[in-house]
Amino acid sequence: MTDYLYCDSSLPFDVRAKDLVDRMTLNEKVNQVGNMATGVPRIGLPKYQWWSEALHGVSNVGPGTFFDKTIPGATSFPTVILSAAAFNQTLWKSIGQAVSTEARAMYNLGKAGLTYWSPNINVVRDPRWGRAIETPGEDPYVVGTFATNYVRGLQDVPGTENATDLNSRPLKVSSCCKHYAAYDVDAWKGVDRYHFDARVSEQDMRETFLRPFEMCVKDGDVSSVMCSYNRVNGIPACADPYLLKNTIRGEWDLHGYIVSDCDSIEVMIDGHKWLGDSQEDAVAQVLKAGLDLDCGDYYTKALGNSVRQGEVKEADLDKSLKYLYVVLMRLGFFDGSPQFNSLGKNDVCSDANLELATEAAREGIVLLKNDDKTLPLKSCDINKIAVIGPHAKATSAMIGNYAGIPCGIVTPFDGISKYGEVTYEKGCSDIACKDDSLIFSAMNASKNADATILLVGLDLSVEAESLDRNDLLLPGYQTQLINQVAESSSGPLVVVIMSAGGIDISFAKNNPKIKAILWAGYPGEKGGRAIADVIFGKYNPGGRLPLTWYEAGYVDMLPMTSMPLRPVDSFGYPGRTYKFFNGSTVYPFGYGLSYTDFSYSLASPASSLEIKLNKFQRCHNVKYSDQANINNCPSVVIDDLECGYKFGFEVAVQNVGEKDGSDVVMVYSKPPEGIVESHSKQLIGFERVFVKSGATEKVKFEFDACKSVNIIDTSGYNLLPSGGHIIMVGDNVISFPLHVSYN
């Protein structure tokens, strides 16, 4: 083997990968492009299992990772929807770094692979989607920013982040952004992801569905993208050369490989009945479209025959294999990674990682209501605490899906017990809460307590992969449980909700006997400790909702299968997400209270951007309403601009309350008045900042106009409109005009 060029570590990776592939026969090649690559013993190539998962901790969902007596578990961080609510980019990257350290340690011990098919970065378009638990929410910029930071945390090897040759940049582990593209219907009223055709406008595609993936590839330098089961405008996502070869690899310049969601080729044939394809037809089409790796066995079963029948070139297969082996070389699969050799058992479930998991849950928890400053509870004034509800002793519910085996769960009951004498009542036998027989004893417990903490919500039996919701209500008798306990409680009542998607809790929001409400997502293995720390004031909540919480009637106004983000006036369908929905909500996107108060002041905001055009740059029309005044040069296509047109400002955040706390400064842009079919506003930046009571912290923002005040028009053009844009800090707490002009 010392004579094989692919073993010569002094040579470039692409040269070594070519040498390796050139040594294989066709049959040997096709056995390497399924998720279980068999290896080629005659040339010293070992087998490799590509499929491992690390959505919010090292998982045992994929066959590449397992737990045993040596490594019985790994740190289970909060599910992504709650970590996203922290709006803390540093936290997101730190979680990725901790997860990849545990993954590398497990790899060293023979318990895990090096390629992790995470994160899920699909935008939550509809509040019923069951996989909202896995995603960073409804805003494509937030989703893409989470992806960039989590991927960097997983992949980056310290000191090599700014390598000039990105195809040779070392990887700690390999990350994969999924599911590409326009995938957000799992199973709703007889429609499932294996048959669904997402009919999407080019405007929505560019503006919403593709943007997080573009950020993941360009800004995160992810080493893999996974295509989804669904069709997009009639074509299966994994068979669309425009989406794969032209966009991911061409326009965005992916440094890595493209993989199918598991058994997507089978779904293409049996579910979509695509073109009446045989197995050989289908594998030829997806390979030519740009699919490098099949999570499944269709490539290994049919690709050899497809090549022999002349349906696809063997050279196309060679190209995919080279992409795969370059990634493995970057991971040190062939040469080793000495900087990670010392990682072992003590680096999994470490105290530091468990504390990070607790901190992530604390930072994500959102305070929705706090009448009369009921929270934080003062443990010195409270002797007896009633802990009630189907989530009071939650365990597996807190770690959600794509979870591994946690190091050690702290239930809400356990966490609250540290702060006083606790009485426990279930209130409901389970989340479904199909009978009310346990409510009376819960009422009695609350009557005899100094304070009552009621933990309710959803779990994977209600919202999950392959399980979309039909309504936005609490299941069964949970609403009755809350109302009756509220009537009987002698002390303050705090309601804690565990869920991913929003729930219409207007009844609790408007009930004066319910003093405080917290949303805790699914807070991971240390969630009980984090919830208790927030309730009793050890931590001041600062999370913000990454999703709009709609009223229950919203889902009666439009089907989940209607893909447009903007209102569909011909059917009376409302818009989707905060960018396009203008109706009333239970709680809006970005909502979240604190135990203290903050005030903002603005320093040196830019008021104008003057852009000089050359003779090769032309003005582009923009559709305005009849009342609007159209400028001489309404916009320019961003691809025709050099960009780099910057504007910025500084926000002084003053804590005017009595408690130290964190605030999330959110910056939005609004397009010029009168532009048709544009968003009402879009988030362009955010920063979480800790401010001591009475102190002031300054937060600087700088924006590229091409990314922050742009619009996508109905034809799919990415435009920079001229005219008066509005920049808003917070929920229009402060705003100022930004005038863009061309000359």
C-alpha positions in Angstrom: 0.0 0.0 0.0 2.9 2.4 0.4 3.1 2.5 -3.4 -0.5 3.6 -3.7 -0.6 7.4 -4.4 -3.9 7.7 -2.4 -1.8 6.8 0.7 0.8 9.5 0.1 -0.2 12.3 2.5 2.2 14.7 0.7 -0.1 14.8 -2.3 -3.2 17.0 -2.8 -6.5 15.4 -1.8 -7.9 15.5 -5.3 -4.9 13.7 -6.7 -5.2 11.0 -4.0 -8.9 10.6 -4.5 -8.5 10.2 -8.2 -5.9 7.5 -7.7 -8.1 5.7 -5.3 -11.1 5.7 -7.6 -9.1 4.7 -10.6 -8.0 1.5 -8.8 -11.6 0.3 -8.5 -13.7 -1.8 -10.8 -17.2 -0.7 -11.6 -18.7 -3.2 -9.2 -16.4 -2.0 -6.5 -17.3 1.6 -7.2 -21.1 1.1 -6.9 -20.6 -0.6 -3.5 -19.2 2.7 -2.1 -22.1 5.0 -3.0 -24.7 3.7 -0.5 -24.6 4.9 3.1 -22.9 1.6 4.0 -19.8 1.7 1.9 -18.4 -1.8 1.8 -14.8 -0.8 1.2 -12.4 -2.6 -1.1 -10.1 -5.0 0.8 -7.9 -5.8 -2.1 -6.6 -2.1 -2.2 -6.7 -1.6 1.5 -9.9 0.6 1.5 -11.9 0.0 4.7 -15.7 0.0 5.0 -17.4 3.1 6.2 -20.9 4.0 7.5 -21.8 7.5 6.3 -25.0 7.9 8.3 -24.7 9.4 11.7 -26.9 12.1 13.3 -26.1 15.0 15.6 -29.1 17.4 15.6 -28.7 18.5 19.2 -26.2 16.1 20.5 -24.6 12.8 19.3 -27.6 10.6 18.4 -28.0 6.8 17.9 -30.6 7.3 15.2 -28.2 6.6 12.4 -26.4 3.2 12.2 -23.0 4.9 12.3 -23.2 5.6 16.0 -24.1 3.5 19.0 -23.8 3.5 22.8 -22.7 0.7 25.1 -21.0 0.2 28.5 -18.0 2.2 27.4 -20.0 5.2 26.3 -23.5 4.8 27.8 -24.7 8.2 26.6 -23.9 11.7 25.2 -24.9 15.2 26.2 -28.5 15.9 25.0 -28.8 19.6 24.4 -32.2 21.4 24.0 -34.0 20.7 20.8 -33.1 23.2 18.1 -36.3 25.2 18.3 -35.5 26.2 21.9 -31.8 26.8 21.3 -32.9 29.0 18.4 -35.0 31.1 20.9 -31.8 32.2 22.6 -30.9 34.2 19.5 -27.3 33.8 20.5 -24.8 33.0 17.7 -22.0 32.3 20.1 -24.1 29.8 22.0 -25.1 28.0 18.7 -21.4 27.6 17.7 -20.4 26.5 21.2 -23.1 23.7 21.1 -21.7 22.6 17.8 -18.2 22.5 19.2 -19.2 20.5 22.2 -21.2 18.0 20.1 -18.3 17.5 17.6 -15.9 17.0 20.5 -18.1 14.2 21.9 -18.5 12.8 18.4 -14.7 12.7 17.8 -14.2 11.1 21.2 -16.7 8.4 20.3 -15.0 7.9 16.9 -11.7 7.3 18.7 -13.4 4.6 20.7 -15.0 3.0 17.7 -18.6 4.1 18.6 -19.3 6.7 16.0 -18.6 7.9 12.5 -17.2 11.2 11.2 -20.1 12.3 9.0 -23.2 13.7 10.7 -26.4 14.5 8.7 -27.4 17.5 10.8 -28.7 20.2 11.1 -32.3 20.4 9.8 -32.7 23.9 8.3 -36.1 23.9 6.7 -38.1 27.1 7.4 -41.3 26.5 9.4 -43.8 27.8 6.9 -46.9 26.4 8.6 -47.5 26.1 12.4 -48.9 22.6 12.0 -45.6 21.1 10.7 -44.5 18.3 13.0 -40.8 18.8 12.5 -40.7 22.4 13.9 -39.0 20.8 16.9 -35.9 20.2 14.8 -35.6 23.6 13.1 -34.6 27.2 14.1 -38.0 28.6 13.3 -39.8 30.6 10.6 -37.3 33.3 9.6 -35.0 32.3 6.8 -32.2 34.7 8.0 -32.4 33.2 11.5 -32.4 29.7 10.2 -29.4 30.4 8.0 -27.5 32.1 10.8 -28.1 29.2 13.1 -27.0 26.8 10.4 -23.8 28.8 9.7 -22.8 28.9 13.4 -23.8 25.3 14.3 -22.0 24.0 11.2 -18.9 26.0 12.0 -19.0 24.6 15.5 -19.2 21.1 14.2 -16.7 21.3 11.4 -14.1 24.0 12.0 -10.6 22.9 13.2 -9.1 25.8 15.2 -6.6 27.7 13.1 -7.8 26.5 9.7 -11.1 28.4 9.4 -9.7 30.8 6.8 -7.9 28.3 4.6 -7.5 29.5 1.1 -8.2 26.0 -0.5 -11.6 25.2 0.9 -11.6 21.7 -0.7 -8.6 20.8 1.4 -9.7 22.6 4.6 -9.5 20.1 7.5 -12.7 19.0 9.2 -13.4 18.1 12.8 -16.5 16.3 11.7 -18.5 16.7 8.6 -21.9 18.4 8.8 -24.9 18.2 6.4 -27.7 20.8 5.9 -31.0 19.2 5.1 -33.7 18.8 3.7 -33.3 20.5 0.3 -35.7 22.0 -0.8 -39.2 23.3 0.0 -39.8 20.4 2.4 -42.3 21.1 5.2 -45.2 18.7 4.8 -44.8 15.4 6.6 -48.3 13.8 7.0 -51.4 16.0 6.9 -54.9 14.8 6.2 -53.8 12.0 3.9 -51.0 14.0 2.2 -47.4 12.8 2.9 -43.9 13.7 2.1 -43.4 10.6 -0.1 -46.1 11.9 -2.6 -46.3 15.6 -2.1 -45.5 18.0 -4.9 -44.5 21.4 -3.5 -45.7 24.0 -6.0 -43.5 27.0 -5.3 -43.0 30.3 -7.0 -39.5 31.4 -7.8 -40.0 34.4 -5.5 -40.7 32.2 -2.5 -38.0 29.7 -3.5 -35.2 32.3 -3.5 -36.5 34.4 -0.7 -37.5 31.7 1.8 -36.8 28.1 1.0 -33.3 28.4 -0.5 -31.8 31.2 1.5 -30.9 29.2 4.6 -29.2 26.6 2.4 -27.3 29.2 0.5 -26.0 30.7 3.8 -25.1 27.2 5.1 -23.0 26.5 2.0 -21.5 29.9 1.4 -21.1 31.2 5.0 -20.9 27.9 6.9 -18.9 26.1 4.3 -20.9 22.9 5.0 -19.5 19.7 3.5 -22.8 18.1 2.6 -26.3 18.9 1.6 -29.2 16.4 1.8 -32.0 16.5 -0.8 -35.6 15.8 0.3 -38.4 13.3 -0.5 -40.8 15.7 -2.0 -41.2 17.0 -5.6 -40.6 20.7 -6.3 -42.8 22.0 -9.1 -43.2 18.4 -10.4 -39.6 17.2 -10.2 -38.3 15.1 -7.3 -35.8 17.2 -5.4 -33.1 14.6 -5.7 -33.5 14.4 -9.5 -33.5 18.1 -10.3 -30.2 19.1 -11.9 -31.1 22.8 -11.5 -31.4 22.4 -7.7 -28.4 20.1 -7.2 -25.8 20.5 -9.9 -26.6 24.1 -11.0 -27.4 25.7 -7.7 -25.7 23.8 -4.8 -22.5 22.9 -6.7 -22.5 25.5 -9.4 -23.9 28.8 -8.1 -23.0 28.2 -4.4 -19.8 26.2 -4.9 -20.3 23.3 -2.4 -17.1 21.9 -1.0 -18.4 18.4 -0.3 -21.0 15.9 -1.4 -24.8 15.7 -1.9 -26.7 12.9 -0.3 -30.3 11.7 -0.6 -32.7 11.5 2.3 -33.0 7.8 3.1 -34.6 5.8 0.4 -35.5 8.8 -1.7 -34.8 7.0 -4.9 -37.2 4.3 -3.9 -39.8 7.0 -3.1 -39.2 8.6 -6.5 -40.1 5.3 -8.2 -42.8 3.9 -5.9 -44.3 7.1 -4.4 -44.0 9.8 -7.1 -44.1 7.2 -10.0 -41.6 9.5 -11.7 -41.7 9.0 -15.5 -42.5 5.4 -15.0 -38.8 4.9 -14.2 -37.1 1.5 -13.6 -34.5 1.4 -10.9 -31.8 1.7 -13.6 -33.6 4.8 -15.1 -33.9 6.5 -11.7 -30.4 6.0 -10.5 -29.1 7.4 -13.8 -31.2 10.5 -13.5 -30.3 11.3 -10.0 -26.6 10.7 -10.6 -26.6 13.0 -13.6 -28.6 15.6 -11.6 -25.7 15.7 -9.0 -26.6 13.2 -6.3 -23.3 11.7 -5.0 -24.5 9.4 -2.2 -27.6 7.3 -1.8 -28.9 6.8 1.8 -30.3 3.4 0.8 -29.3 0.6 -1.5 -30.6 1.7 -5.0 -27.2 2.9 -6.1 -25.6 -0.3 -5.0 -28.3 -2.5 -6.6 -28.9 -0.7 -9.9 -26.1 1.7 -10.8 -23.8 -0.9 -12.2 -26.5 -2.1 -14.7 -27.3 1.5 -15.5 -23.7 2.2 -16.5 -23.5 -1.0 -18.5 -26.7 -0.2 -20.3 -25.3 3.2 -21.3 -27.8 5.3 -19.3 -25.1 7.1 -17.4 -21.3 7.6 -17.8 -19.0 5.8 -15.4 -17.1 9.1 -15.2 -20.1 10.6 -13.5 -19.8 8.0 -10.8 -16.1 8.6 -10.6 -16.8 12.3 -10.0 -19.2 11.6 -7.1 -16.7 9.1 -5.5 -14.0 11.8 -5.6 -16.2 14.2 -3.8 -16.9 11.6 -1.1 -13.2 10.6 -0.6 -12.0 14.2 -0.5 -14.3 14.8 2.4 -13.0 11.6 4.2 -9.5 12.8 3.6 -10.3 16.2 5.1 -11.6 14.4 8.1 -8.4 12.4 8.6 -10.1 9.1 7.8 -7.0 8.0 5.9 -4.2 9.9 7.6 -5.5 10.4 11.1 -6.1 13.7 13.0 -3.4 13.9 15.7 -5.0 17.0 17.3 -8.0 14.9 18.2 -6.3 11.7 19.3 -6.4 12.6 23.0 -10.2 12.8 23.1 -11.8 9.9 24.9 -14.4 8.8 27.4 -13.9 11.8 29.7 -14.8 14.2 26.9 -18.3 12.8 26.6 -20.9 13.9 29.2 -18.3 16.3 30.7 -19.3 18.7 33.4 -18.6 21.6 31.0 -20.9 20.2 28.3 -23.7 19.5 30.8 -23.4 23.0 32.1 -23.6 24.3 28.5 -26.7 22.2 27.9 -28.3 23.8 31.0 -27.3 27.3 29.9 -28.7 26.7 26.4 -32.1 25.8 28.0 -32.0 28.8 30.3 -31.2 31.2 27.4 -33.9 29.8 25.2 -36.8 29.8 27.7 -39.3 32.6 26.9 -41.3 34.5 29.5 -44.7 35.0 27.9 -46.6 36.6 30.8 -45.7 38.0 34.2 -48.5 39.9 35.7 -47.7 41.8 38.9 -44.1 40.7 38.6 -45.1 37.4 40.0 -41.9 35.8 38.8 -39.4 35.2 40.0 -40.8 33.3 42.9 -39.0 33.9 46.2 -38.1 30.6 47.7 -37.8 32.2 51.2 -41.5 33.1 51.0 -42.8 29.8 49.7 -42.8 26.6 51.7 -45.2 24.4 49.8 -45.1 24.1 46.0 -47.6 22.1 44.0 -46.0 20.7 40.8 -48.8 19.5 38.5 -49.2 18.3 35.0 -48.3 15.7 32.4 -44.9 17.3 31.9 -44.1 17.7 35.6 -41.9 14.6 35.6 -41.0 14.8 31.9 -38.0 12.7 30.8 -37.9 11.6 27.2 -40.2 14.4 26.1 -37.6 16.9 27.0 -35.0 15.5 24.6 -37.3 15.3 21.6 -36.4 13.4 18.5 -33.1 12.6 16.8 -31.8 12.2 20.4 -29.3 9.8 21.7 -29.1 8.4 25.3 -28.7 11.3 27.7 -26.1 11.5 30.4 -28.6 12.0 33.1 -32.0 13.7 33.0 -33.2 16.3 35.5 -37.0 16.5 35.4 -38.9 19.6 36.2 -40.0 18.0 39.5 -36.4 17.3 40.3 -35.3 20.9 39.5 -38.2 22.5 41.4 -37.6 20.3 44.4 -34.3 22.0 45.1 -36.3 25.2 45.9 -38.9 23.9 48.4 -41.2 21.2 49.7 -43.0 19.8 46.6 -46.4 18.0 46.2 -46.9 16.3 42.9 -50.1 15.6 41.0 -50.3 14.4 37.4 -53.5 16.2 36.5 -53.6 14.1 33.3 -52.4 10.5 32.8 -50.5 11.6 29.7 -50.2 14.3 27.1 -53.4 13.2 25.3 -55.3 13.9 28.6 -58.3 12.0 27.4 -60.1 12.0 30.7 -60.6 14.5 33.6 -60.5 12.0 36.5 -57.2 13.3 37.8 -58.0 17.0 37.8 -59.8 17.1 41.1 -56.8 15.9 43.1 -54.7 18.5 41.2 -57.1 21.2 42.3 -56.8 20.1 45.9 -53.0 20.2 45.7 -53.0 23.7 44.3 -55.4 24.8 47.0 -53.0 23.7 49.7 -49.9 25.1 48.2 -48.1 28.5 48.5 -47.4 28.4 44.8 -48.5 26.1 41.9 -46.4 25.3 38.9 -48.4 23.6 36.1 -46.4 21.9 33.3 -48.4 21.1 30.1 -48.0 21.0 26.4 -47.2 18.6 23.6 -44.8 15.8 22.8 -43.7 13.5 20.0 -47.2 11.8 20.1 -48.6 15.1 18.8 -45.8 16.8 16.7 -43.0 14.9 15.1 -41.5 13.6 11.9 -44.3 12.0 9.9 -46.8 13.6 12.2 -48.2 17.1 11.4 -50.8 18.7 13.7 -54.4 19.3 12.7 -55.0 22.1 15.2 -53.2 24.6 17.5 -54.8 23.6 20.7 -53.7 21.8 23.8 -54.7 18.1 23.7 -57.7 16.7 25.5 -58.6 18.1 28.9 -55.4 20.1 29.4 -57.2 23.4 28.9 -59.7 22.3 31.5 -56.9 21.3 33.9 -55.3 24.7 33.6 -58.6 26.6 34.1 -59.8 24.6 37.1 -56.4 24.7 38.8 -56.4 28.4 38.3 -59.7 28.7 40.1 -58.6 26.6 43.0 -55.0 27.9 43.5 -54.5 29.8 46.8 -51.1 31.1 45.7 -49.7 32.3 42.4 -50.0 29.9 39.4 -47.2 29.6 36.9 -47.9 27.7 33.7 -45.0 26.1 31.8 -45.5 25.0 28.3 -43.4 22.4 26.5 -43.9 22.4 22.8 -42.2 23.1 19.5 -45.0 24.7 17.6 -47.2 27.5 18.9 -50.4 26.8 20.8 -53.4 29.0 21.2 -53.4 29.7 24.9 -55.4 32.9 24.7 -57.6 31.6 27.5 -54.5 31.5 29.8 -53.0 34.8 28.5 -56.3 36.6 29.3 -57.0 34.8 32.6 -56.0 37.2 35.5 -55.7 34.2 37.9 -52.9 32.8 35.8 -50.1 35.2 36.7 -47.2 33.9 34.7 -46.5 31.7 31.6 -43.2 30.3 30.4 -42.5 28.5 27.1 -39.7 26.0 27.6 -39.7 24.2 24.2 -38.2 20.8 24.7 -35.3 21.8 26.9 -32.9 18.8 26.8 -31.7 16.6 29.5 -31.1 19.4 32.1 -34.4 21.1 31.2 -35.8 20.6 34.7 -32.9 22.5 36.3 -33.2 25.3 33.7 -36.9 25.7 34.2 -36.5 25.9 38.0 -33.7 28.3 37.8 -35.8 30.7 35.7 -38.9 30.4 37.9 -37.0 31.1 41.1 -34.8 33.9 39.7 -31.4 32.2 39.5 -31.6 33.1 35.8 -33.4 36.1 34.2 -35.1 34.9 31.1 -34.2 36.5 27.8 -35.4 34.1 25.1 -37.6 35.2 22.1 -40.1 33.2 20.2 -38.6 32.0 16.9 -42.2 31.3 15.6 -45.4 33.2 15.4 -48.0 31.8 17.7 -51.3 32.0 15.7 -54.8 31.9 17.0 -56.5 28.6 16.6 -58.7 29.8 13.7 -55.7 30.4 11.5 -55.5 26.7 10.4 -59.1 26.8 9.3 -58.3 29.6 6.8 -55.9 27.7 4.6 -54.6 24.1 3.9 -51.2 23.1 5.0 -50.4 22.2 1.4 -50.8 25.7 0.0 -47.2 26.7 -0.4 -47.3 30.5 -1.0 -45.9 32.7 1.8 -47.9 35.7 0.7 -51.7 35.9 1.0 -53.7 34.1 -1.8 -56.5 36.6 -2.3 -58.4 34.5 -4.8 -58.9 31.8 -2.1 -59.0 34.1 0.9 -55.8 32.5 2.3 -53.9 34.7 4.8 -50.1 35.2 4.6 -47.6 33.1 6.5 -44.9 34.0 9.0 -44.5 37.4 10.5 -43.2 38.7 7.1 -46.5 38.2 5.3 -49.2 37.7 8.0 -51.0 40.9 9.2 -53.7 39.4 11.4 -53.9 39.1 15.2 -51.7 36.6 17.0 -51.5 35.1 20.4 -47.8 36.0 20.5 -45.8 37.5 17.6 -42.4 36.3 16.3 -39.6 37.7 18.5 -41.8 38.1 21.6 -40.3 37.6 25.0 -40.3 39.4 28.4 -37.7 39.8 31.1 -37.6 40.3 34.9 -36.0 43.7 34.1 -36.6 46.5 31.6 -34.4 47.9 28.8 -34.3 51.1 26.9 -32.6 51.8 23.6 -30.9 54.8 22.2 -29.3 55.2 18.8 -26.0 56.6 17.8 -24.8 57.7 14.3 -27.3 55.9 12.0 -26.6 56.2 8.3 -29.4 58.1 6.5 -28.5 57.5 2.9 -26.7 55.3 0.4 -25.8 56.9 -2.9 -24.7 54.3 -5.5 -23.1 55.4 -8.7 -23.9 53.2 -11.7 -21.5 52.6 -14.6 -22.6 52.2 -18.3 -23.0 48.4 -17.9 -25.4 48.7 -15.0 -29.1 49.3 -15.9 -32.1 50.2 -13.9 -34.8 47.6 -13.3 -38.5 48.2 -12.9 -40.3 47.5 -9.7 -44.1 47.0 -9.3 -45.6 49.8 -7.2 -49.2 50.4 -6.2 -51.0 53.2 -8.0 -50.5 55.6 -5.1 -46.7 55.3 -4.9 -44.2 57.7 -6.4 -41.9 55.7 -8.6 -38.2 56.9 -8.8 -36.4 57.4 -12.1 -34.3 54.4 -11.3 -36.6 52.1 -9.2 -34.0 49.4 -8.6 -30.9 47.5 -9.9 -30.5 43.7 -10.1 -28.1 42.8 -7.3 -26.1 40.4 -9.6 -25.2 43.5 -11.6 -23.9 45.4 -8.6 -20.5 45.0 -7.0 -22.3 45.3 -3.6 -20.3 46.0 -0.4 -22.5 49.1 0.1 -22.4 49.3 3.9 -24.5 51.1 6.5 -24.4 50.8 10.2 -25.2 52.2 13.6 -24.7 51.7 17.3 -27.5 50.8 19.8 -27.0 51.7 23.5 -28.9 49.2 25.6 -29.6 50.4 29.1 -30.9 48.1 31.8 -33.4 50.4 33.6 -34.7 47.7 35.9 -33.6 46.2 39.1 -32.2 42.9 37.9 -29.2 41.9 35.7 -30.4 40.4 32.5 -29.9 39.7 28.8 -31.7 41.4 25.9 -31.9 40.4 22.3 -31.6 43.5 20.1 -33.4 42.7 16.8 -33.1 44.9 13.7 -35.6 44.9 10.9 -35.8 46.6 7.5 -39.0 47.7 5.7 -39.0 48.3 2.0 -40.1 51.6 0.4 -43.8 52.2 0.8 -45.9 51.0 -2.1 -43.9 48.1 -3.5 -46.3 45.3 -4.5 -45.8 41.7 -3.2 -43.0 42.6 -0.9 -42.6 41.6 2.8 -43.9 43.9 5.5 -40.6 43.7 7.3 -37.6 41.4 7.5 -35.1 40.6 10.2 -31.6 41.6 9.1 -29.6 41.4 12.3 -29.8 40.5 16.0 -27.4 40.4 19.0 -27.9 39.0 22.5 -26.3 41.3 25.1 -26.0 40.9 28.9 -26.5 44.2 30.8 -26.2 44.6 34.5 -28.9 46.6 36.4 -28.3 50.3 35.9 -25.6 49.8 33.3 -25.5 50.4 29.5 -23.9 48.2 26.8 -23.3 49.3 23.2 -24.0 47.0 20.3 -22.6 47.8 16.9 -24.4 46.7 13.7 -23.0 46.9 10.1 -25.0 45.7 7.2 -24.5 45.1 3.5 -27.4 46.7 1.6 -27.5 43.9 -0.9 -28.4 41.4 1.8 -30.3 43.6 4.2 -32.6 46.0 2.2 -33.1 43.8 -0.9 -36.3 42.3 -2.2 -37.1 39.3 -4.4 -39.6 40.3 -7.0 -42.3 38.1 -8.6 -40.0 37.2 -11.4 -37.3 35.9 -9.1 -35.0 38.9 -9.5 -33.0 39.9 -6.4 -33.2 43.7 -6.4 -31.9 46.6 -4.4 -34.8 49.1 -4.6 -34.2 52.9 -4.5 -36.3 55.1 -2.2 -37.0 55.3 1.5 -36.3 52.2 3.4 -37.1 52.1 7.2 -34.7 50.5 9.6 -36.3 49.5 12.9 -34.8 48.4 16.2 -37.0 46.1 18.2 -40.7 46.1 17.6 -40.4 49.6 16.1 -39.0 50.9 19.4 -36.6 53.1 17.4 -36.6 53.6 13.6 -34.9 55.7 11.1 -35.0 56.2 7.3 -32.4 54.9 4.9 -32.6 56.5 1.5 -31.1 54.5 -1.4 -30.5 56.4 -4.6 -28.8 55.7 -7.9 -26.9 58.2 -10.1 
